[in-house]
Amino acid sequence: MDKARVEQYFERIGLAMPEEIVPDAALLQKLTYNNIISIPFENTQFLTKKIIPCDTDSLFQRIVVEKKGGICHDINGLFGWFLGELGYKVVYVGTVSLYDKIKTHIHKTLLVTDKDGDEWIAEIAYASMFDNKYPIRFIPGLEQTFGAETFHIEKIDGKYCLLGPDDKASFRMEYWDITPELGYRIKELTIKGQDPAGGLRRSFAIGTPEGYRSLVGNSYRELFGTQEYNYKCAPETLPWAYAQFGLVPEE
């Protein structure tokens, strides 16, 4: 274990590093939750055309040291490294959304096995925009409810699919080899406008204990319980919106 980096990662997500680390389900739930409420999904690299490499050193520098965020290939990729350091077995899984608009975009998520041999889907990028802030048991047919959302897994055309309350929260499970090189290629295609999920709009989303906040283009939104707040940012108020995610605008 790279103890120094692992301790820094714990600090980044607001947790103290345990004296004894037991890679069980309880710890995985806590880690997933704190990742979602601490590390934002953000795609400003597409606007600046400065592609963040997907190797562990580069992602650790950006996400942990500089306290920024990233897309699924970034934050799920680094989370997978972190879980592996703690003793979990991690498989990087290639998925595509069942939501028609982005169904050809290759997403990265994690299939995690804990010390007891139980398998979990751990998702900290896309999940920030939904009620669920915890890993999902990888058991076909089992209904699992989190907040107002219910998930289950079933096979469709021979592929495992995670079905949520609507297609936007659903993923077709594909056991592809998701490498850093593929993640970098997805970013290149996005910048060139060839990735259907990669619109060149500023986008952030981050969960909180009470709800979530997002910024898409110039539209800022907060949703906490039944309280919703929408605000259209002008250029001079964008720094304020960035600050809600612990970020500053990039040049």
KAWO-V983348 format. One record per residue. N is the residue number from 0. RES is the residue in one letter. SS is DSSP state (alpha for helix, beta for strand, coil for the rest). OMEGA is omega in whole degrees, 0 to 359 (NA if undefined). BURIAL is + if it has 9 or more other C-alpha atoms within 8 Angstrom, else -. Layout:
BEGIN
n: {N,N}
res: {RES,RES}
ss: {SS,SS}
omega: {OMEGA,OMEGA}
burial: {BURIAL,BURIAL}
END
This chain:
BEGIN
n: {0,1,2,3,4,5,6,7,8,9,10,11,12,13,14,15,16,17,18,19,20,21,22,23,24,25,26,27,28,29,30,31,32,33,34,35,36,37,38,39,40,41,42,43,44,45,46,47,48,49,50,51,52,53,54,55,56,57,58,59,60,61,62,63,64,65,66,67,68,69,70,71,72,73,74,75,76,77,78,79,80,81,82,83,84,85,86,87,88,89,90,91,92,93,94,95,96,97,98,99,100,101,102,103,104,105,106,107,108,109,110,111,112,113,114,115,116,117,118,119,120,121,122,123,124,125,126,127,128,129,130,131,132,133,134,135,136,137,138,139,140,141,142,143,144,145,146,147,148,149,150,151,152,153,154,155,156,157,158,159,160,161,162,163,164,165,166,167,168,169,170,171,172,173,174,175,176,177,178,179,180,181,182,183,184,185,186,187,188,189,190,191,192,193,194,195,196,197,198,199,200,201,202,203,204,205,206,207,208,209,210,211,212,213,214,215,216,217,218,219,220,221,222,223,224,225,226,227,228,229,230,231,232,233,234,235,236,237,238,239,240,241,242,243,244,245,246,247,248,249,250}
res: {M,D,K,A,R,V,E,Q,Y,F,E,R,I,G,L,A,M,P,E,E,I,V,P,D,A,A,L,L,Q,K,L,T,Y,N,N,I,I,S,I,P,F,E,N,T,Q,F,L,T,K,K,I,I,P,C,D,T,D,S,L,F,Q,R,I,V,V,E,K,K,G,G,I,C,H,D,I,N,G,L,F,G,W,F,L,G,E,L,G,Y,K,V,V,Y,V,G,T,V,S,L,Y,D,K,I,K,T,H,I,H,K,T,L,L,V,T,D,K,D,G,D,E,W,I,A,E,I,A,Y,A,S,M,F,D,N,K,Y,P,I,R,F,I,P,G,L,E,Q,T,F,G,A,E,T,F,H,I,E,K,I,D,G,K,Y,C,L,L,G,P,D,D,K,A,S,F,R,M,E,Y,W,D,I,T,P,E,L,G,Y,R,I,K,E,L,T,I,K,G,Q,D,P,A,G,G,L,R,R,S,F,A,I,G,T,P,E,G,Y,R,S,L,V,G,N,S,Y,R,E,L,F,G,T,Q,E,Y,N,Y,K,C,A,P,E,T,L,P,W,A,Y,A,Q,F,G,L,V,P,E,E}
ss: {coil,coil,alpha,alpha,alpha,alpha,alpha,alpha,alpha,alpha,alpha,alpha,coil,coil,coil,coil,coil,coil,coil,coil,coil,coil,coil,coil,alpha,alpha,alpha,alpha,alpha,alpha,alpha,alpha,alpha,alpha,alpha,alpha,alpha,alpha,coil,coil,beta,beta,coil,alpha,alpha,alpha,alpha,alpha,coil,coil,coil,coil,coil,coil,coil,alpha,alpha,alpha,alpha,alpha,alpha,alpha,alpha,alpha,alpha,coil,coil,coil,coil,beta,coil,alpha,alpha,alpha,alpha,alpha,alpha,alpha,alpha,alpha,alpha,alpha,alpha,alpha,alpha,alpha,coil,coil,beta,beta,beta,beta,beta,beta,beta,beta,beta,coil,coil,alpha,alpha,alpha,coil,coil,coil,beta,beta,beta,beta,beta,beta,beta,beta,coil,coil,coil,coil,coil,beta,beta,beta,beta,coil,coil,coil,alpha,alpha,alpha,alpha,coil,coil,coil,coil,coil,coil,beta,beta,coil,coil,coil,coil,coil,coil,beta,beta,beta,coil,coil,beta,beta,beta,beta,beta,beta,beta,beta,coil,coil,beta,beta,beta,beta,beta,coil,coil,coil,alpha,alpha,alpha,coil,beta,beta,beta,beta,coil,coil,coil,coil,coil,alpha,alpha,alpha,alpha,alpha,alpha,alpha,alpha,alpha,alpha,alpha,alpha,coil,coil,coil,coil,coil,coil,coil,coil,coil,coil,coil,beta,beta,beta,beta,beta,coil,coil,coil,beta,beta,beta,beta,beta,beta,coil,coil,beta,beta,beta,beta,beta,beta,coil,coil,beta,beta,beta,beta,beta,beta,coil,coil,alpha,alpha,alpha,alpha,alpha,alpha,alpha,alpha,alpha,coil,coil,coil,coil,coil,coil,coil,coil}
omega: {173,190,182,180,179,179,177,180,177,180,181,182,171,180,173,179,180,176,176,181,178,184,182,183,182,179,179,178,180,181,179,180,183,174,184,183,184,187,185,162,176,187,182,178,179,178,182,183,173,187,176,174,185,178,186,182,181,181,179,179,184,190,184,184,182,176,175,181,180,178,186,181,180,189,173,179,180,177,178,176,181,179,178,178,182,177,175,170,186,173,175,187,174,180,170,180,173,176,191,187,185,189,178,179,180,180,176,172,188,169,190,175,181,186,180,179,178,182,183,167,180,187,182,180,182,186,183,181,181,183,186,179,185,176,183,179,178,178,180,175,182,176,181,185,177,183,181,186,178,181,168,182,176,178,175,182,177,181,175,181,173,185,179,182,175,185,182,183,186,178,173,186,178,183,177,174,183,184,175,181,179,178,179,180,177,179,178,181,179,180,179,179,183,178,185,179,190,176,184,175,174,182,173,171,178,177,173,177,184,185,178,174,181,174,179,187,177,185,179,182,171,177,180,184,178,183,180,180,179,183,177,185,168,181,183,179,178,176,176,180,178,183,178,179,181,184,173,180,175,178,NA}
burial: {-,-,-,-,-,+,+,+,+,+,+,+,+,-,-,-,-,-,-,-,-,-,+,+,-,-,+,+,+,+,-,+,+,+,+,+,+,+,+,+,+,+,+,+,+,+,+,-,-,-,+,-,-,+,-,+,-,+,+,+,+,+,+,+,-,-,+,+,+,+,+,+,+,+,+,+,+,+,-,+,+,+,+,+,+,+,+,+,+,+,-,+,+,+,+,+,+,+,+,-,-,+,+,-,+,-,+,+,+,+,+,+,+,+,+,-,-,-,+,+,+,+,+,+,+,+,+,+,+,-,+,+,+,+,+,-,-,-,-,-,-,-,-,-,-,+,-,-,+,+,+,+,+,+,+,-,-,-,+,+,+,+,+,+,-,-,+,-,+,+,+,+,+,+,-,-,-,+,-,+,-,-,+,+,-,+,+,+,+,+,+,-,+,-,+,+,-,+,-,+,-,+,+,+,+,+,+,+,-,-,+,+,+,+,+,+,-,+,+,+,+,+,+,+,-,-,-,+,-,-,-,-,+,-,-,-,-,+,+,-,+,+,+,-,+,-,+,-,-,-,-}
END
